[in-house]
Amino acid sequence: MRAKAARLHGANDIRIDEFELPEIRDDEMLVKVVSDSICMSTYKMAILGTEHKRVHADVADHPAITGHEFAGDIVKVGAKYADRYRPGQKFTIQPAINYKGSMDSPGYSYEFCGGDATYCIIPQEVFATDCFLVYEGEAYYQASLAEPMSCSIGAFHAAYHTKMGVYTHDMGIVEGGSLAIMAGAGPMGLGALTYALHCDRRPGLVTVTDIDQERLDRAAALFPPADVKERDGIDLHFVNTGVVGDPVRALRDLTGGKGYDDVLCYAPVRQVVNQSSLILGRDGCLNFFAGPTDRRFSAEINFYEVHYGSQHVMGTTGGNTADEIESLELTAAGRLDPAVMVTHIGGLDAAPQTTLDLPKIPGGKKLIYTHMDMPLVALDDLRGKAGEDGRYGRLADLVKAHNGLWNPEAERFLLENWAQD
């Protein structure tokens, strides 16, 4: 079968290639990819090339399909799995397959498997690690976003707390406690916020910080603090630490001076890490979530409080399969709306440059529909394109009807009205 994909050939070198997929083996699967959301991790892969831990050394000869947050339909099932899966089922995958200790992963390491493609082959390693997931929900983008949502879910589950004199860890954030999401008005921070408000183990206070007032305003519009308090009983605050004279004091004051039980740091910035350390309370858990590209990145941590206040620092990168299943189940049940992460849509032709320019493009997640040609368009700009193409006006109407968010109706209209490869 002929396929088209965005593939990495080397550092800063992503190309749209057309190529022939080989016949699947008995332990593989042919799938049609419909949607892929572009991750900052893919940008890091793109700029590092073979210096990235997941990119194979001969990528110039065997280019890797980019994208690991993808969803689509099963087309053909190898004989080994014919009794478990059937053509037509929706799917997504957990890309952190960890097969026999290898760092190889779909979207980084495979010539024929990745999300920025029209069709691809799911290798046997994904099935051997139980990382192939059937999705029963309506929209493809929801399944694509289950992977980034699972990363934030994993951070919540990986948090831990201690009791003096007892050498065991209580896993998870403090229920009814205080949570700070630092540099958290971006897509991953908003994913963490929507999970914090709707999961089974919820905090009593959530503070989201950022230095971008436009992003904070969007977050506050999506999650009005008064509504959150009335509906969920959670105190929610949005703080622009760039305009506050003493950010640490201002953030601690929101906790009555005690500091936060749990802090998620979403930016590899020394000042943000330092603030994250200084707002921790006793037995506070700091999760450094944001992965730096600088291998020598370091920042100040208050080790006095590490020793005497039992504060602790950890990091998570990605979620596991259970986290992604939780994301899929909560989304299908209507408890989570991962669309809060999405600010742009585009076609496969937009994927290479979008990936390479990702840090420069404002907003949240960039959602790629792989069977169409479409420039990258911000949801806020859909109305402005209606004069040249009335279909954009209809998309704008559907987005407006859902509080400015991408939604299943908009996706359905897109898939039905744009030419498909």
FIMIKOL-531805 format. One record per residue (C-alpha): x, y, z. Coordinates in steps of 0.05 Angstrom, whole numbers, plus 32768, in hexadecimal, padded with zeros to 4 digits. Example, Ala and Ser with C-alpha at 12.3 -4.5 7.8 and 13.67 -1.06 7.14 Angstrom:
2
80F67FA6809C;81117FEB808F;
! end
This chain:
421
800080008000;801780467FF0;801E8074802C;803180BD8038;805380D58077;807D810A8098;80BF80E880A5;80FF80FC80C8;813E80F5809E;816D811980CE;8171815380FD;8142818B80E5;8130816280A8;80E8814B80A4;80CB813C8060;808881258043;809880E38023;806E80B37FF9;8083806B7FFD;806B80237FFA;80598000803B;806F7FB7803E;803D7F808048;802D7F768092;80467F3980B6;801A7F0C80E0;802C7F32811F;80217F798102;7FE67FA580EF;7FD77FD680B7;7FB2801480CF;7F97805480B1;7FAD809080D9;7F7980C780DE;7F9480F88111;7FD681088134;7FE4813F8166;802A815B8164;8052815581A4;808C818081BC;80B2813E81C2;80AD81378176;80CC817C816F;81068166819C;810E81288171;810E81528132;814381838147;8170814E8167;816C81198131;819980DE8142;81AE81018183;816980F1819D;816780B181C6;812C8094819F;814580A38158;816C806B8136;81B28078811B;81A0806880D2;8164809680CE;818180B6808F;817A8073806B;813B805D808F;8114809D80A0;80E6809A80DC;809D80AE80D8;809180E6810A;805680EC813A;804280BF8174;7FFE80DC818A;7FD480BB8155;7F9280998149;7F6E807A810F;7F4D803A80F5;7F657FF380F0;7F6B7FDD80A7;7F8A7F9880A8;7F9C7F6B80E3;7FD47F3880E2;7FBF7EEF80EE;7FDC7EEE8135;7FAA7F23814D;7F6F7F15811F;7F467EFB815A;7F517F3A8183;7F497F738151;7F207F818113;7F247FB280DA;7EFD7FF280E6;7F0B7FF88130;7F26803B8148;7F6A8037816A;7FA2805D818B;7FE3804581A9;800F805181E6;8050806381C3;807E80588200;807F800E81F2;80C07FFF8219;80CA7FBE81F3;81017F948213;81227FD2822F;81287FF581EB;811B804081E3;80FD8035819E;80B880528197;8084805E8160;808B80A58147;80D580A78154;80F68066813F;80CE80428109;80D1804980BE;8089803280B5;8067804580F7;8054808A810D;801B80BC8112;802B80EE80DB;801780BC80A5;7FDC80A7807C;7FE7805D808A;801A803980B5;802C7FF580D0;80267FE7811A;80617FBA812C;805D7F7D8158;80817FA18192;80437FCC819D;80177F8E81A5;804B7F6981CF;804A7FA18202;7FFD7FA98201;80057FF081E7;7FD17FEA81AF;7F8F800881C8;7F4A800481A9;7F21804381B2;7ED5804181B8;7ECA808C81B8;7EB280B8817F;7EEA80E78169;7F2F80D58151;7F4F81128170;7F3980FB81B4;7F5F80BB81AB;7F9C80E18191;7F9C810D81CE;7F9780D281FD;7FE380CB81FA;7FF481128210;7FBC810E8243;7FDB80CE825D;801C80F28269;7FFB81228299;7FD280EA82B9;801380C482C4;8030810182E8;7FF681008318;7FFC80B68326;804880BA832F;804380F08365;805180D583AA;804F80EB83F3;806D80D38434;806080D1847E;809680E084B1;80B880A184CA;809480748498;80BC805B845C;80838052842C;8069807F83F5;801F809283ED;8017809683A2;7FF180CD837E;7FE48116838C;7FC7812A83CF;7F7C812383CB;7F5C816583E0;7FA1818583E2;7FC281BD83BB;7FDD81B68375;800581E8834B;800D81E08300;8048820C82EF;804E822982A8;800D820482A1;7FE2822C8270;7FFD82068234;7FE081C68217;7FFF81958248;7FEF81C18284;7FA681C7826F;7FA4817C8266;7FBD817582AE;7F8981A882C5;7F4E818582A5;7F65814482C3;7F6E81638308;7F27817D8306;7F06813D82EE;7F2E81028307;7F1D80D68343;7F5580F38370;7F4D813E836E;7F7081778391;7F4B81AD83B8;7F7581E7839C;7F9481EE8357;7FC082288341;7FD5822E82F8;800E825D82E8;802A827982A7;804B82B9828E;801F82BC824F;7FE082E28261;7FBD82CF8221;7FC682858231;7FAE82918278;7F7182B6825F;7F60827C8231;7F68824B826B;7F3C82748298;7F0782788262;7F08822C825B;7F09822182A6;7EE6825C82C8;7EFC82598311;7EB7826A832B;7E9782328303;7ECD82018319;7EC182148362;7E75820C835C;7E7781CC8333;7EB481A7834F;7EC281C98392;7F0981D9837D;7F2B821C8386;7F4C822E8344;7F7B82688339;7FA1828182FB;7FDF82A9830A;800D82CF82DA;804F82C882FE;806F82F982CD;8049833482EA;804983228333;807E8344835D;808D83078388;807182C98365;80878298839A;806482BE83D2;802682CA83A8;802082808398;802D826A83DF;7FFA829C83F9;7FC4827783D2;7FD2823B83FE;7FCF8263843E;801B82638440;802282178447;803A820A8400;802381D883CD;801C818D83D7;80288180838D;804A81A98357;804E8198830D;808481C082E8;807581C5829D;80B081F08286;80FA81DF8284;810B8226829D;8138823082D9;810D826782F7;80CE823D82F2;80F182018311;810B822C834A;80C682498356;80A982028355;80D981EE838C;80CC822B83B7;8081822483B8;808281DC83D0;806581CE8415;807B81988445;807F81548423;8072817983E2;807D815283A1;809A81778365;809381548322;80C2817282EE;8098815F82B2;80B8818A827B;80F081678258;812B81948246;8155818C8207;819381A4822D;81B38168824E;81D581968280;819681BA8296;819481C782E0;817081F58311;816F8207835A;814981DA838A;814181EA83D4;816681B083F3;815B81CA843A;811281B98430;81228178840D;81458163844D;811A81828483;80D8818A845F;80D78147843B;80CE816A83F9;80DE813F83BD;80EB81478373;80DC8115833B;80CE811482F1;80A180EE82C2;80A580EA8277;806680CE8257;803180A38275;802880588273;7FF3802E8252;7FC5802F828F;7FC8807B828F;7FB5807D8246;7F7C804C8250;7F6380798289;7F6680B5825A;7F3E80908224;7F0A80788256;7F0080BC8276;7EFB80DD8232;7ECA80AA8217;7EA080B48257;7E9F80FF824C;7EC5810F828C;7F03812A8268;7F068157822C;7F4C8155820F;7F38818981DC;7F4E81BE820D;7F9481AE81F4;7F8681BD81AA;7F8E8201818A;7FA181F18141;7F8E81BF810B;7FB081AE80CA;7FBE817A8095;7FF9814B808B;801C817E805E;802081AD809A;8041817980C9;808B818280B8;809181CD80C0;806081CE80FA;808C819C811E;80CC81C38111;80AC82058125;808581EA8160;80A382158197;80978254816E;804E82478161;802182628198;7FE7823C81B5;7FDE81F381C7;7FDC81B181A3;7FE281B08157;7FB38179813D;7FC4815A80F9;7F92813680CD;7FBE810A80A2;7F9280FD8065;7F8981458050;7FB08181803A;7FA381BD8066;7FCF81F48081;7FD781F980CC;7F9D822480E3;7F8F823E8129;7F4882318140;7F42827B814F;7F53828A8106;7F1F825C80E5;7EED829580DE;7F1F82C080BA;7F29828B8084;7EDF82848076;7EE282B98040;7F11828F8015;7EF0824C8027;7EAB82478046;7EBC82058066;7EE882298098;7EAB825280AD;7E84821480BD;7EBF81F980E6;7EC1823C810A;7E778235811B;7E8181F08137;7EBD82068161;7E978242817C;7E5D82168190;7E8D81EE81BC;7EAB822781E3;7EE3823181B1;7EFA81E881B4;7F0581B4817F;7ECE81808183;7EB281418163;7E8281678137;7EB98192811B;7EE58155810F;7EAC813280EB;7E9F816E80BF;7EE9817380AE;7EEF8129809C;7EB0812C8071;7EBF816C804C;7F0A816E803E;7F2981448007;7F4881048023;7F8680E28007;
! end
